[in-house]
Amino acid sequence: MKRAYVVDAARTAVGKFGGTLSTVRPDDLGADVIKALVARNSSIDLNEIEDVVFGAANQAGEDNRNIARMATLLAGLPFSVPGETINRLCASGLSAVQHASRAIAHGDGHVFIAGGVEHMTRAPYVLSKSSRP
């Protein structure tokens, strides 16, 4: 098996509920991270990126679509680079990194972007069903 290495890491600013990041969509947050990684690693041919794998536990409201694919497109990566979203609740981002690592180890590609994205301010409110009819 091949070895997989983390070459670079980036994250968004940490905000608070209803704070200064409240107007930024979660797929835009993910795109900002991808853009930062691409800018810092300009020697990598963008067409060599095999996949973008993001974890997202919420997946409701603005997160309800394939947020990894949306962030990939918003970041300006080639249309040929796919995106996959994993939901393992609190371990979603870690699972995404493990998924990419396994893919490299098994020869499914050489370059992946993996991580996670959440935005609780922009998540919809959920109410339980009434216990009475």
N, C-alpha and C positions, 0 to 999 in steps of 0.2 A: 504494500500500500504506500501511496505517496504521503508526504507530510504536508500539512496545511499550516500556514502562518498568518497571524494578524499583522498586516503591514502598516496600517494606520487606523486611527480612531478619531471620531468627531461626535459631538453631541450639540443639541440646541441649548439655549439658555434655559435655566430653570425658572419657572414662573410660579405664581400663586393663583388660586381660584379667583377668576374675575379680574386678574391683573393685566399688565401691559401686553401680554401675549394673547389676550382673550379674543382679539380680532383676527388672529392668524389661523387659517385652516390647518388641520393636522397633516394633510398631504403636502401643503407648502412647507411645514416644519421638516418633514422628511426630505423634501426636495432641497432645502437649504443645506442639510447634512450631506446629501449626495454631491451637490455643487462644491462644497468645501473640500470633500475628499478628492474629487476630480481635479480641482484647481491645485491642490497640494501634490498631486501625483500625475503631473502632466505627461510624464514619459509613457504612461499606460495608454495604449490605443483603446478608445472607448468601444470599438467593435469587438474587442477581446473580452469584454465583460460578459460572462456567461448568464448571469441572473442577478437580480436584486431581490433579496428575501428579507421581509420585515415582519416582525411580530406586532400584532395589535389585538388587544384583549376586548376593547369596547365593541367595535364593528357595528355601531348603530349610528344613525344620523349621518354626518359627513364621513364617518369611517366605514359605512356600510358596503362600500365597493372594495375592490382590490387596491388597497391603499399603497402597496408596494409598486404596483404598475402605474398608478396615478402620480406618485412621487417621482418615479423614473422618467415619465414623460414631461412633468413640470420642470425637472432638473435639466432637460435638454439632451438626455442620452439618446442614442440612435433608436429609432422605432423598433429595430430588430432585437433590442435588449428586453427580455421579458421581466416580469415582476410577479412575485408570489407572496401572499400574505398567510401567516400562520397564527392561529389563535390557541394558545395554551394558557390563557389568563395571565397570571403574574409572571410566568416563565416564558412568555411569547418571544421577547427579544433574544433571550438566551437560546431558546429552541431554534430560532432563525440562524444564529451563528453556528450552532451545532449542525444544522442541516447543510449549510454551505461548507463547513469543514468536512463532513462526510462525503459530500459530492466531490470535493477536491481529492480526498483520500482514495476514492474509488474511480478516479479518472474521468469524471463527468464534466470537467472544466478546470481552468487554472485561476480565473479571476472572478470573484464574487463580491458583492456589497451586501452586508447583512447587518441587521440591527432591529430596532423597534421604534414604534411611535404611538403616543397617546396624547390626548388633549381633553382633560376632564371638564374644563370650562365649557367647551363646545359640545360635549356629550349630551344627549337628550335626557331629560328627567324620566324616570321609570317609576310607576306606582304599582303596588301589588293589587291583585284583584280583590274586590270586596269579599269579606267572609259571609256576607248576607246577600241574598238575591235582591 
